[in-house]
Amino acid sequence: MIPRMDGSTVLQTAAECERFLRSAADRSWAETPIPGMDWTAAQAVAHVSDCLLWYAADLAAGKQELSTTEIHVRPESKPDDLITTMTTYATILARVIDATAPGTRGWHPWGLADASGFAAMACDEMLVHTADVGSGVGQGFLPAEKLAAATVRRLFPWAPADTDPWETLLWANGRADLPGQERQVGWRWHCAPLTEWKGTNPRRRVTH
């Protein structure tokens, strides 16, 4: 059974990520590179906030792509301000999700997502990029198992179900290896309703 993904899940995830990020807010995030990425810690958190607000707008706008607006959180902002922006935008998204009528779909380049899809994408962005910040500042991030499990099951239904949910979510996002599984390069998620999943991993295979 797939765990329910809704506004409360988004808020729980935001709260967990906020607690961890506040513990590292005394660092200079703008000068903290993330290993294996071209982003700094500040850019990663700003990106998360961008996504959260876009998701709220896209779900509210419906199936047509809303391309009239530029959303860009300033990564040069102070870490505490970036965290507050993330939690604020998570609250906005949660309220839009919970006010959305059943069956409503919103635009996303990887599929027309329903409310649960937007909730799961938001959780994925917050969880994985908080872990990215953790790798940059040298602090391990371990979220609640139920949040990782709900996110991976909703967005990556092809992922193994008998492995640690957090390790599996990191694997699905191309961040880690998982024993017995191929490293995920060119990964993508399934944000449309799960009834529309075709039973395969839709990742783009990269050849050299």
N, C-alpha and C positions, 0 to 999 in steps of 0.2 A: 504494500500500500504506500502511495506517495504522500509524504507529510504535507500538510496544508501550508501554502505560501501566501501570506497576505500582509497587510500593513503592520500588524503586530510583529511579524517575523522580521520585517525591515527595521523596525525600531529596536528590537532585541539585538540584532546584528550591529546596528549603529552604536548601541550602548557598549557592547563588548569591544568594538574597535576603538571607540572613544577612550575607554579606560586604558587600553594599551598605549594608544598614541599620546595621551596626556603624560604617561610615564616617560616618554622620550621627547617631550616638547621643549626640554631645556637644551637640545642640540641645535646646531645650525643646519636646518633641513635643506636649505638652498645650496649648501656646500657638502651635502651627504649623498654621494652617488649610490645607486642600487646595483649591486653586483649582477652582471649579465644583462643590464638594461642601459638604455641611453638617458634615462630619467634620473633626477635627484629625488630624494624623499618628498620634497615640497611639490615637485611636479606630479608625483604619483597621487598625493592626496588631493591636489587641485583637480586632477583628471577625474577622480572618483566623484567629486562634487559636480563637475560638469555633467557626468553621466546621470547622476541622480536627478538633476533638474531637467535634463533632456528626456529622461524616461517619463517624468510626470507630464511634461508637455506632449510627448508622443502618444501616451495613453489617452490623454484628454482630447487630442486632435483626431484620433481615430486612424483609419487605414491610409490616409493620405500623408505623404512625407511633409513635415513642417520644416521648410528650408528658408524661411524669411528672417530668421534670427540667429545671431551669434552668441553663444554662451561660453564665457571664458573666465574662470576663476583665476585671479592673479597669483601665481606660485611664489612671488616675492613677498607675499603676506607673511606675517608671523605664524609660527606653528599653531599657537593657541587659536588664532583667528581662522586658520585653515580647518582646524578640527571643528570649531563652532559652525563654520559654513557647511561642512559635511553633515553634521547632525541636523542642522536646520533644513537642508535640502532633503535629507532622509525623512524628516517629519512631513514635509510638503508631499513627497511621493507617497508616503504611507496613507495620508488623508485622501489623495486622489485614488489610490488603489481601493481603499475601503468604501469610497463613494461611487465606484464604477459599477454599472449594471452588469449582471452576468452575461457572458457572451460577447462583451465588448472587446474589440481588438485594436491594437495600436501599431504603427509602423516601426519596423526595425529592419536593417539590411539583411539580417539572417532569418527573417520570417515575421509574419504578423503575430505579435505576441498578445496573449491575454493577460489579465491582471496578475495571475500567478507567475507568468513568465517574466513580467517586469519586476515583480518582487524578487524572484530568484536571481535575475541579472543584477539587481541592486546589491543583493547579498554577496554574490560572487565578486563584484567589483570591490566592495568594502573589505571582505575577508582576505582576498588574495593580495590586494594592494597594501593592506595593513601588514601582511606577512612580508611583502617586498620592503616596506619601510623598516620592519624588524631586521631584515637581513642587512640593510644599510647601516643601521645603528648598532648592530651586534647583539640584538635581543630577540629571543625566540618568541613567536606568537602562537598560542594554542587556544583556539576558540572552543566554545561548547560543541560537543560531538553532534548534538541534535541539529544545530545550525548548519554544520558542514554536511551532515547526511541529507538534510532536506534540500540543500542547494545542489549537491551533486546528483541526487536522484531526479530532480526536476529538470536540470539543464543538460545533464550528460547521462541519459538512460542506458547508454551502451557501456558505461563504466562498470567494473567488477563490483558486485554487491557484498563480497565476503572479505573485503579489505578495510583497513582503517579509513573512516570517512574523510578525515582531514588530509591524510596522505593521498587519498584517492582524488580529492578535489584539487590539490596542488598538481598531481599528475595530469589530470584532465585539462588543466590550464597551462600545461607545458612547463611547469616549474620544478618538477621532480620526477625521478624514476619510480616505477612501481614494479616489484618483482614479478617476472613472468609476462610483463606487458611492454609493448613497444613505446618508446618515448614519443610524446605527442608534440609534433611540429606542424604548424599550420592548423592548429586546433580551432574548433568553433563549437558553439553550443546550440541546443535546440530550444528556442524560446516560444515557438508556436505551441498550441495545446498538444499534450502528449499523444492524443488520439491520432495526430497527424504524423507522428514519427514513423519513418519507413523501415526501421529496424536495423539501420547501419550507422556507422560512425561517419559523419559528414566532413571530417577534417580534410583539408587540402594537403595531399601528400607532396612533400618537397623532395625533388631528386637533384643529385649533384653530378 
